[in-house]
Amino acid sequence: MPPKQYNWDFFIAHAGPDKRTAEKLYDLLESKSRVFLDSRSLKYGDDWDIELRRAQRQSLVTVVLISKQTDDAYYQREEIAAAILLARENKEKHRVVPVFLNRKAQKNEGLPYGLTVKHGLTVSNKFPLTGIAEQLLDLLSQLAKNAKHGQPLVPKTPEKNSTTSSGTVQGFPEDLIDFEDQRHLFKGMITDSPAKRLMFIQAPGGRGKSSLLRMLACYCEQDGIPYCSIDSSGQPYDSPHFTLSRVICDQLGLSPRHLANALKSFSVYRSEDELDDPDTVSQILSGVTVTHDGLRQRYTKERLRNAFLDDLNELVEQKGVVVCLFDSFESLSAEEEEWLLEALLTPVARGKLQNVIVVTAGHRWPKVNTWEWEKNAHLINGLPLMKKEHIKIYAERVNINITDDEAAHYWRASGGGIPLYMAMVVHNVRTLNEGP
């Protein structure tokens, strides 16, 4: 079975008219996996909107049934959008598998955004629903196998002494570095009402930037501080003033009613309901096509940026402080960085976003004039390296005993304690000790 943190293996998203097909697929999967399907899994009295969102977040795979009915299925489109967002947050955490109920559905030009790049399955006479179920169960078996061999779908902080079947050292050697100065600085940004609420970190690869951000995220979780964590190394966000804004709001647990109001004219969903209703907000956002020409207009971008600021300020009023973490900053597209500068960094620096903390980490700082930002941002150039004693501790945690002299030698071989290189050195030592 996949990792225990999942309550469900499959979450089936379908249009209302495809309910019977969804139930057939459920019956084919149910005996060998944990499947969530609204018509079979909800109990009388459940708040179905809450339970559906919770079940999808606790599922390993969202199976999306695609037919001609999908275009008009507002709730299914919301589930599709949620699945894509989960996959974007961490492609190893959640998978999205489209299942086209016929060849015609596969050629549908109106496919929801994000599904067109997903490898899917198609029902046909030669490949009926039973074959689809077998393929999905094979996928589940492979994911479980990967998890068993140290390749979990959800990479929680690995055990310090874990290894893969091939002997590759798992875990994060940089976790031995406490990053005390950086963490102390971050805590002060939150608790001491400082003038600087921005932190820009630049360091070469393998220095522990991602581990530091994990530590900051852990601090936020422990203190109940809303935070978002965006890794830019994956697929870029088209129309970031819409898509990236929405991802950040989703991670913060924020229903962006101002953003939805600014997008009403672009949405296929029409409603007279109050935008204080989170379901109405979600339906409006799900009904917006990311490639809509109107989203490219400068006036629209400004409206969406201002709406995002209003939504974020309302959350700050409720929670007191909000944290945004951005990893792999060098991978941002020009459009994404422009949005980030206009929608977050500059408003925070100028006080338009009170009590919003932003930390960026990557091979470079944002493309801004250093002198212009020194008064508003902590500019961190480089991160501390592992010490010789760290190397010995790390080797012992992966069951390799080395002397102090060997630790000093490996320290030099790792470029003076670069964590990534240290992991490679320890792996080579393990290989030599185990022999052919």
C-alpha positions as CSV (number, residue, x, y, z in Angstrom):
1,M,0.0,0.0,0.0
2,P,1.1,3.6,-0.5
3,P,2.4,5.7,2.5
4,K,0.1,5.7,5.5
5,Q,-0.6,9.4,5.4
6,Y,-3.0,8.8,2.6
7,N,-6.6,7.9,3.6
8,W,-7.5,7.1,0.0
9,D,-5.7,5.6,-3.0
10,F,-8.0,7.0,-5.6
11,F,-10.4,9.9,-5.7
12,I,-12.8,9.7,-8.7
13,A,-13.9,13.1,-10.2
14,H,-16.7,12.9,-12.7
15,A,-19.5,14.9,-14.2
16,G,-23.0,14.2,-12.9
17,P,-24.2,12.4,-16.0
18,D,-21.2,10.1,-15.8
19,K,-22.1,8.8,-12.3
20,R,-23.0,5.3,-13.5
21,T,-19.6,4.9,-15.2
22,A,-17.9,6.3,-12.1
23,E,-19.7,3.7,-10.0
24,K,-18.6,0.9,-12.3
25,L,-15.0,2.0,-12.0
26,Y,-15.4,2.2,-8.3
27,D,-16.7,-1.4,-8.2
28,L,-13.7,-2.6,-10.2
29,L,-11.2,-0.9,-7.9
30,E,-12.8,-1.2,-4.5
31,S,-11.8,-4.7,-3.7
32,K,-8.1,-4.0,-4.2
33,S,-7.7,-0.3,-3.2
34,R,-9.2,2.5,-1.1
35,V,-11.5,4.5,-3.4
36,F,-13.4,7.6,-2.7
37,L,-16.5,8.3,-4.8
38,D,-19.1,10.8,-3.7
39,S,-22.1,8.6,-4.3
40,R,-20.6,5.6,-2.5
41,S,-18.4,7.2,0.2
42,L,-20.5,10.1,1.6
43,K,-22.8,9.4,4.5
44,Y,-26.1,11.1,5.1
45,G,-25.6,14.3,7.0
46,D,-22.1,14.9,5.7
47,D,-21.2,18.4,4.6
48,W,-20.4,17.2,1.1
49,D,-18.4,20.2,0.1
50,I,-16.1,19.9,3.0
51,E,-15.8,16.1,2.8
52,L,-15.0,16.2,-0.9
53,R,-12.2,18.6,-0.5
54,R,-10.8,16.7,2.5
55,A,-10.9,13.4,0.7
56,Q,-9.2,14.7,-2.4
57,R,-6.4,16.2,-0.4
58,Q,-6.0,12.9,1.4
59,S,-5.8,10.9,-1.8
60,L,-2.8,9.6,-3.7
61,V,-4.3,9.8,-7.2
62,T,-7.2,11.9,-8.6
63,V,-8.8,9.9,-11.5
64,V,-10.6,12.4,-13.7
65,L,-13.3,10.9,-16.0
66,I,-13.5,13.1,-19.1
67,S,-16.5,13.1,-21.4
68,K,-18.5,15.7,-23.4
69,Q,-20.3,16.5,-20.1
70,T,-17.1,17.8,-18.5
71,D,-17.3,21.2,-20.0
72,D,-20.5,22.0,-18.2
73,A,-19.7,20.2,-14.9
74,Y,-18.9,23.0,-12.6
75,Y,-18.1,20.9,-9.5
76,Q,-16.0,18.4,-11.5
77,R,-14.0,21.3,-12.9
78,E,-13.4,22.5,-9.4
79,E,-12.1,19.1,-8.4
80,I,-9.9,19.1,-11.5
81,A,-8.5,22.5,-10.6
82,A,-7.9,21.3,-7.0
83,A,-6.1,18.2,-8.4
84,I,-3.8,20.3,-10.6
85,L,-3.0,22.6,-7.8
86,L,-2.1,19.6,-5.5
87,A,0.2,18.2,-8.2
88,R,1.8,21.6,-8.8
89,E,2.5,22.0,-5.1
90,N,4.5,18.8,-5.3
91,K,4.4,16.5,-8.3
92,E,5.5,13.6,-6.0
93,K,2.7,14.2,-3.6
94,H,-0.4,13.9,-5.8
95,R,-1.0,12.4,-9.3
96,V,-3.7,13.3,-11.8
97,V,-4.7,10.6,-14.3
98,P,-7.3,11.6,-16.9
99,V,-9.5,8.8,-18.2
100,F,-11.2,9.6,-21.5
101,L,-14.5,7.8,-21.7
102,N,-14.2,7.7,-25.5
103,R,-11.9,8.9,-28.4
104,K,-14.0,11.9,-29.0
105,A,-13.5,13.1,-25.4
106,Q,-9.7,12.8,-25.9
107,K,-9.9,15.3,-28.8
108,N,-11.9,17.8,-26.9
109,E,-10.2,21.2,-27.3
110,G,-12.0,22.5,-24.2
111,L,-10.1,20.2,-21.8
112,P,-9.6,21.9,-18.4
113,Y,-6.3,23.6,-18.1
114,G,-3.5,21.3,-16.9
115,L,-5.0,18.0,-18.2
116,T,-3.6,18.3,-21.7
117,V,-0.1,17.6,-20.5
118,K,-1.1,14.6,-18.4
119,H,-0.6,11.1,-19.7
120,G,-4.0,9.4,-19.5
121,L,-6.1,6.4,-20.5
122,T,-8.9,6.1,-23.0
123,V,-11.8,3.7,-22.9
124,S,-12.5,1.8,-26.1
125,N,-13.9,-1.5,-27.4
126,K,-10.4,-3.0,-27.2
127,F,-9.7,-1.4,-23.9
128,P,-12.8,-1.4,-21.7
129,L,-13.3,-0.1,-18.2
130,T,-11.9,-3.3,-16.8
131,G,-8.6,-2.6,-18.5
132,I,-8.6,0.9,-17.2
133,A,-9.0,-0.4,-13.6
134,E,-6.2,-2.9,-14.2
135,Q,-3.9,-0.1,-15.3
136,L,-4.8,2.0,-12.4
137,L,-4.1,-0.8,-9.9
138,D,-0.8,-1.5,-11.7
139,L,0.1,2.2,-11.1
140,L,-0.9,1.9,-7.5
141,S,1.3,-1.2,-7.1
142,Q,4.3,0.6,-8.7
143,L,3.8,3.6,-6.4
144,A,3.6,1.3,-3.4
145,K,6.8,-0.5,-4.6
146,N,8.6,2.8,-4.9
147,A,7.6,3.8,-1.4
148,K,8.8,0.5,-0.1
149,H,12.2,1.0,-1.6
150,G,12.7,4.4,-0.1
151,Q,11.1,6.5,-2.8
152,P,8.0,7.8,-1.1
153,L,5.4,9.7,-3.1
154,V,5.3,12.2,-0.3
155,P,8.8,13.1,0.7
156,K,8.4,13.9,4.3
157,T,11.7,14.4,6.0
158,P,13.3,10.9,5.5
159,E,14.8,8.9,8.3
160,K,18.4,9.8,8.8
161,N,19.7,6.2,8.2
162,S,17.4,5.3,5.3
163,T,18.8,4.1,2.0
164,T,17.3,3.0,-1.3
165,S,17.6,-0.5,-2.6
166,S,20.5,0.7,-4.7
167,G,22.3,1.9,-1.6
168,T,21.9,5.6,-2.3
169,V,22.0,7.6,0.9
170,Q,18.6,9.2,1.7
171,G,17.9,12.0,4.0
172,F,19.3,15.5,4.1
173,P,22.9,15.9,5.4
174,E,22.3,19.6,5.6
175,D,19.7,18.9,8.3
176,L,22.7,18.6,10.6
177,I,23.4,22.4,10.1
178,D,21.1,24.4,12.4
179,F,21.1,27.6,10.3
180,E,20.8,29.3,13.6
181,D,21.5,32.8,12.4
182,Q,19.0,32.6,9.5
183,R,16.3,31.0,11.7
184,H,16.8,33.6,14.4
185,L,16.5,36.4,11.8
186,F,13.3,34.8,10.5
187,K,11.7,34.6,13.9
188,G,12.6,38.2,14.6
189,M,10.9,39.2,11.3
190,I,7.7,37.6,12.7
191,T,7.8,38.6,16.3
192,D,9.8,41.8,16.7
193,S,7.8,44.1,14.3
194,P,10.9,44.8,12.2
195,A,11.3,47.2,9.4
196,K,12.5,44.4,7.2
197,R,9.9,41.8,6.3
198,L,11.8,40.4,3.2
199,M,14.6,37.9,3.2
200,F,16.5,37.1,-0.1
201,I,18.8,34.1,0.1
202,Q,21.3,33.3,-2.7
203,A,23.7,30.3,-2.6
204,P,25.0,27.7,-5.0
205,G,23.3,24.3,-5.5
206,G,23.6,21.8,-2.7
207,R,24.0,24.3,0.2
208,G,20.8,23.5,2.0
209,K,18.4,26.3,0.8
210,S,15.5,23.9,0.6
211,S,16.2,22.4,4.0
212,L,16.3,25.9,5.5
213,L,12.9,26.7,4.0
214,R,11.6,23.4,5.4
215,M,12.7,24.5,8.8
216,L,11.0,27.9,8.4
217,A,7.8,26.1,7.3
218,C,8.0,23.8,10.3
219,Y,8.3,26.8,12.6
220,C,5.1,28.3,11.0
221,E,3.2,25.0,11.4
222,Q,4.2,24.7,15.1
223,D,3.1,28.3,15.7
224,G,-0.1,28.1,13.6
225,I,1.1,30.8,11.2
226,P,-0.5,30.6,7.7
227,Y,2.1,30.0,5.1
228,C,2.6,29.0,1.5
229,S,5.6,27.2,0.0
230,I,6.1,27.6,-3.7
231,D,8.8,25.6,-5.6
232,S,9.6,27.2,-8.9
233,S,11.5,24.2,-10.3
234,G,8.4,22.6,-11.8
235,Q,6.1,23.6,-14.6
236,P,5.8,27.4,-14.9
237,Y,2.5,29.1,-14.1
238,D,0.8,30.6,-17.2
239,S,-0.9,33.9,-16.4
240,P,0.6,34.0,-12.8
241,H,-1.5,37.0,-11.8
242,F,-4.3,34.5,-11.9
243,T,-2.9,31.0,-11.4
244,L,-0.1,31.8,-9.0
245,S,-2.3,34.1,-7.0
246,R,-4.8,31.3,-6.7
247,V,-2.2,28.7,-5.6
248,I,-0.9,31.0,-2.9
249,C,-4.5,31.7,-1.6
250,D,-5.3,27.9,-1.7
251,Q,-2.2,27.1,0.3
252,L,-3.0,29.8,2.8
253,G,-6.5,28.5,3.3
254,L,-7.9,31.7,1.9
255,S,-11.1,32.0,-0.1
256,P,-10.1,34.9,-2.5
257,R,-13.4,36.7,-2.9
258,H,-11.8,39.9,-4.2
259,L,-10.0,37.9,-6.9
260,A,-13.2,36.0,-7.8
261,N,-15.0,39.3,-8.1
262,A,-12.3,40.7,-10.5
263,L,-12.6,37.5,-12.6
264,K,-16.4,37.2,-12.8
265,S,-16.6,38.6,-16.4
266,F,-14.1,35.9,-17.6
267,S,-15.8,32.9,-15.9
268,V,-18.3,30.6,-17.5
269,Y,-20.0,30.3,-14.1
270,R,-22.7,32.9,-13.5
271,S,-24.1,33.4,-10.1
272,E,-26.0,36.0,-8.1
273,D,-24.9,34.5,-4.8
274,E,-22.8,36.5,-2.4
275,L,-19.1,36.2,-2.9
276,D,-18.7,35.5,0.8
277,D,-19.7,32.0,0.0
278,P,-16.4,29.9,-0.6
279,D,-18.2,27.5,-2.9
280,T,-19.3,30.4,-5.2
281,V,-15.8,31.8,-5.2
282,S,-14.4,28.4,-6.1
283,Q,-16.9,27.9,-8.9
284,I,-16.1,31.3,-10.4
285,L,-12.4,30.6,-10.4
286,S,-12.8,27.2,-11.8
287,G,-14.8,28.6,-14.7
288,V,-11.9,30.8,-15.9
289,T,-9.8,29.6,-18.7
290,V,-6.2,30.4,-18.1
291,T,-5.6,31.2,-21.8
292,H,-8.4,33.8,-21.9
293,D,-7.2,36.7,-24.0
294,G,-8.6,39.2,-21.4
295,L,-6.1,38.0,-18.8
296,R,-3.2,39.3,-20.8
297,Q,-4.4,42.9,-20.7
298,R,-2.5,45.3,-18.5
299,Y,-5.6,46.7,-17.0
300,T,-6.8,43.2,-16.0
301,K,-3.4,42.3,-14.5
302,E,-3.6,45.5,-12.3
303,R,-7.1,44.6,-11.2
304,L,-6.1,41.1,-10.3
305,R,-3.0,42.3,-8.4
306,N,-5.1,44.8,-6.4
307,A,-7.7,42.1,-5.7
308,F,-5.0,39.7,-4.5
309,L,-3.6,42.4,-2.2
310,D,-7.1,43.0,-0.7
311,D,-7.6,39.3,-0.1
312,L,-4.2,38.9,1.5
313,N,-4.7,41.9,3.7
314,E,-8.0,40.5,5.0
315,L,-6.3,37.3,5.9
316,V,-3.6,39.2,7.8
317,E,-6.3,41.1,9.7
318,Q,-7.7,37.7,10.8
319,K,-4.4,35.8,11.5
320,G,-2.0,38.5,12.4
321,V,0.9,37.4,10.2
322,V,1.3,35.5,6.9
323,V,4.5,33.9,5.5
324,C,5.3,33.2,1.8
325,L,8.3,31.0,1.0
326,F,9.7,30.7,-2.6
327,D,12.3,28.0,-3.5
328,S,14.3,27.6,-6.7
329,F,14.0,31.3,-7.3
330,E,16.3,31.2,-10.3
331,S,13.7,29.0,-12.2
332,L,11.1,31.7,-12.2
333,S,9.9,32.8,-15.6
334,A,10.2,36.5,-16.4
335,E,6.4,36.8,-16.2
336,E,6.3,35.1,-12.8
337,E,9.1,37.3,-11.4
338,E,7.4,40.4,-12.6
339,W,4.2,39.3,-10.9
340,L,6.0,38.5,-7.7
341,L,7.8,41.9,-7.7
342,E,4.5,43.8,-8.3
343,A,2.1,41.7,-6.2
344,L,4.3,40.9,-3.2
345,L,7.8,42.2,-2.9
346,T,7.2,45.9,-3.6
347,P,3.9,46.1,-1.6
348,V,5.6,44.5,1.4
349,A,8.6,46.8,1.1
350,R,6.4,49.9,0.8
351,G,4.1,48.8,3.7
352,K,1.0,48.1,1.5
353,L,1.1,44.6,2.9
354,Q,1.4,44.7,6.6
355,N,2.7,41.7,8.5
356,V,3.4,39.6,5.4
357,I,6.8,37.9,5.5
358,V,8.4,36.8,2.2
359,V,11.5,34.6,1.9
360,T,13.1,33.8,-1.5
361,A,15.9,31.2,-1.9
362,G,17.8,30.3,-5.0
363,H,21.0,30.7,-7.0
364,R,20.3,34.4,-7.1
365,W,18.3,37.2,-5.5
366,P,15.4,38.8,-7.2
367,K,16.4,41.0,-10.1
368,V,16.4,44.3,-8.2
369,N,19.0,46.9,-7.4
370,T,20.8,45.8,-4.3
371,W,21.2,49.3,-2.9
372,E,17.5,49.9,-3.4
373,W,16.5,47.0,-1.2
374,E,19.0,47.0,1.6
375,K,16.7,49.1,3.8
376,N,13.8,46.7,3.2
377,A,15.3,43.2,2.9
378,H,17.8,41.0,4.6
379,L,20.2,40.1,1.7
380,I,21.8,36.7,2.6
381,N,24.7,35.8,0.4
382,G,25.7,32.1,1.0
383,L,24.8,29.6,3.7
384,P,26.9,27.9,6.3
385,L,28.6,24.6,5.4
386,M,28.9,21.3,7.3
387,K,31.7,21.0,9.8
388,K,34.0,18.0,10.1
389,E,32.1,16.7,13.1
390,H,28.9,16.9,11.1
391,I,30.4,14.6,8.5
392,K,31.3,12.0,11.1
393,I,27.8,12.1,12.6
394,Y,26.2,11.9,9.2
395,A,28.3,8.9,8.3
396,E,27.4,7.1,11.6
397,R,23.7,7.7,10.9
398,V,24.0,5.7,7.7
399,N,26.0,3.0,9.5
400,I,29.5,3.9,8.3
401,N,32.2,4.3,11.0
402,I,35.0,6.7,10.1
403,T,37.9,8.1,12.1
404,D,38.5,11.8,12.7
405,D,41.2,11.8,10.1
406,E,38.9,10.2,7.5
407,A,36.2,12.8,8.4
408,A,38.7,15.6,7.8
409,H,39.6,14.0,4.4
410,Y,36.0,13.6,3.4
411,W,35.3,17.2,4.5
412,R,38.0,18.4,2.1
413,A,36.7,16.1,-0.6
414,S,33.2,17.5,-0.2
415,G,34.4,21.0,-1.1
416,G,34.7,22.1,2.5
417,G,31.4,20.7,3.7
418,I,29.0,21.3,0.9
419,P,26.0,19.1,2.0
420,L,25.1,17.7,-1.5
421,Y,28.7,16.7,-2.1
422,M,28.9,15.2,1.3
423,A,26.0,12.9,0.5
424,M,27.8,11.8,-2.7
425,V,31.1,11.2,-0.8
426,V,29.3,9.0,1.8
427,H,27.5,7.1,-1.0
428,N,30.9,6.3,-2.6
429,V,32.3,5.2,0.8
430,R,29.3,2.9,1.3
431,T,29.8,1.4,-2.2
432,L,33.5,0.8,-1.5
433,N,32.7,-0.8,1.9
434,E,30.0,-3.1,0.4
435,G,32.3,-4.2,-2.5
436,P,31.1,-5.6,-5.8
